[in-house]
Amino acid sequence: MALEAQLARDIIKEQFGPVVLPVADLLIQRFPGFTSLSTLIAQCAPTPAPTVKRALLVLFRHNLIDVSK
């Protein structure tokens, strides 16, 4: 894992906790550009869809992700 990715992962874990971390981790490592919500939910399989959506909302509110068309 790249140093920048590990640093981002550590900061997200410390600031937002273990619920947001798996979603952010997928966005950092597997989908570094963009992905659809349905793909992200499918990749977070054991995590319920509402929890994934709440984690995305947390990241969005802190300007850590951008939502576009």
Number of C-alpha atoms within 10 A of each C-alpha: 7 7 8 10 13 14 12 14 17 13 13 19 17 11 10 13 12 11 14 21 20 19 22 22 18 14 17 17 14 13 14 10 8 14 11 9 13 10 10 20 18 13 14 16 10 8 14 11 16 10 15 22 16 14 18 22 15 15 19 13 10 9 10 12 15 10 8 5 3
